[in-house]
Amino acid sequence: MKKMDKPADSEFAPFYKTYVDLVEGDVYLFLEKQLQRFKDICKNIPEGNTLYKYEEGKWSIKEVVGHCIDTERIMAYRLLRISRADKTELPGFDENEYINQSTYDKTHWDDIISEFIALRTANILLIKALTEEQLGMFGDANKLPISAKALVFIIAGHLEHHLGILIRRYLK
């Protein structure tokens, strides 16, 4: 499998740069190693600690991971649509409203972990199957142009960002 270079800044909206910059080295390997890190971190959090919020008004541990599930699912859907040359504009989403309408805090922790593992595993297979031509395709998401390749890096970087938050603010 050929190495995928980082997308150019022109391939995504500026607010995604933080996520793209968190991805180091081969993105395929990064996604796989990151999945193992996710498992290692989350399997060591007891169910009784998963409703913890480090500050009033912040999400619980379950909600943070649930947000990662929701976002990865949406970004992978965008990736699929764009890589299949679907030119339909893709809407944005309000992550806070998604969490407000979710049931993550009532869902068993092991089920949340399993859901993310299944989702990431499927997304890795999708990403590995994409051709260079497909990765170079562009679409519009939330009224802004974005490449399929940028979405791969955003998927990886978004989880990396939130794993860092879990470690620094929830598990210290």
N, C-alpha and C positions, 0 to 999 in steps of 0.2 A: 504494500500500500504506500502510495506517495505521501510525503510530508505535506501538510497543509500550512502555508504561510499565514501569518496574521492578516486580517483584512486591513485595507487602507482606511484611514479616518473618514474618507468620503463614502464608505460603504455602510455607514450607520450614523444615527443621530448622536450628537456630542454626549448626551447623558449616559450612553452605553459605554463610553471609553473606560470608565473605572472598571467595569466588568472585563472588557477585552484585555486590558492591561494586566489583569490578575492571572491570565493564562500564560504559563511558561512552557517552552519546549513543544514537543509534538502533541497536538490537541487530542489525537486519538488515544494516546497513552495517558494523557492528562485526565481525560474523561473516565477511563477505566480505573486508574489509581485513585481518583477522586471518589469514585463509587465505593472503593474499599475503605477509604478514610471515613466516608459518611457512615458506613456500617460500623466501623470501629468506634467512632464517636457516639453514635446513637444507641448502640447495643449496651453501652456502659452507663446509660442514663436510666435509672429505675423509673418505672411507671409513676410512682408516688411523687417524683420530682418534675414531671412533665407539664404540670399546670403553673409552674413557677414563672413569675414575671419580675424582671429586675427593677421595674419601675412602674408606677401607676400609669395606666393608659397604654402600656406596651403589650405586645403579643406574648402569649405563653410559649414555652418550648414547642409544644404540639402545634401551635399556630404558626410559628416560624417555619417549621418543617412543612406544614401544610401549605404555607405561602410558596415554598420552594417547589412543591408538587404542582400547585396551580400554575405558577409561572413557567416551569419547565414544560408542562403540558401545552400551554398557550404558545410558547416559543417554538416548540416542536411542530405544532399545527401550522404555524406561520412558515416554518422551514419546509414542511411537506408541500404546502400550497405553492410557495414561491418556486421550489425546485421542480415542480410539475407544470411550470409555466402558467399557473393560474394568475391572471392579472386583476382579479377582484380585490378591491381595497380591503384591507384587514383592519378592523376597529381596534382601538385601545381597550384597556380594562382598568378598573379601579381596584387595586389590590386590597385596600382596606374594606371595601364593600364585599369583596370575595370572602375575606376572613369573617366579616360580620355575618354573612349568610352560610358559613361553613358549619360543619359539625365536628371539626377536628378535636376540640376539647372534650368531646363525648366519645371519641373513637379510641379503641385500644391502641396503645403505643406501638405494639408489635405489628398491628395492621397498617399503621401509618408508615412505619419503616419498610414493611413489605411492599406497600404501594409505591414508594419512591424507588425501591430497588427494581421492581418490575418495569416502571416507567423509564428509568435511566437505561436499563438493559435493552429495552425496545428502541430507545432513541440512539444508542450506540450502533445498533444494527442498521437503523435508518441512515445514520450519518456515514457509516462505512460503505454503504451501497451507492452513495451519491457520486456522480462523475464530476470531473473538473468543470465541465460545461454547466452542470446543474448547480454547483457551488457558486458559480459566477453569475447566476441569474439574480435579478432584482425584482422587488415588488414594493408595494406601499403598505406600511403598517402604521396605524395611528397617524395617518396623513403625512408620513415621512418615508423617504426611500431607504431600503435596507437590502443587503445581499443575503443570499442563503448562507454563504461562508460566515458572514458576520453573526448570523443567528447561532451557528455552531459555537463560536467563541463566547457569545452572550450567555448561552445555556451553561457552559462550563464556568464562566466568570461569575454569574449570578449565584450559583451554589457556593462557589469559593467565598464570595463576599459574606453570605449568610452563615457558612461554617465558621468563619472568623468571628462573626458576631456571637454565635453560640458559645464559642470558646472563651472569648474575652468578657462577655457580659452575663452569661448564664452559668457557665461551668467553672468559673475562676476559683 
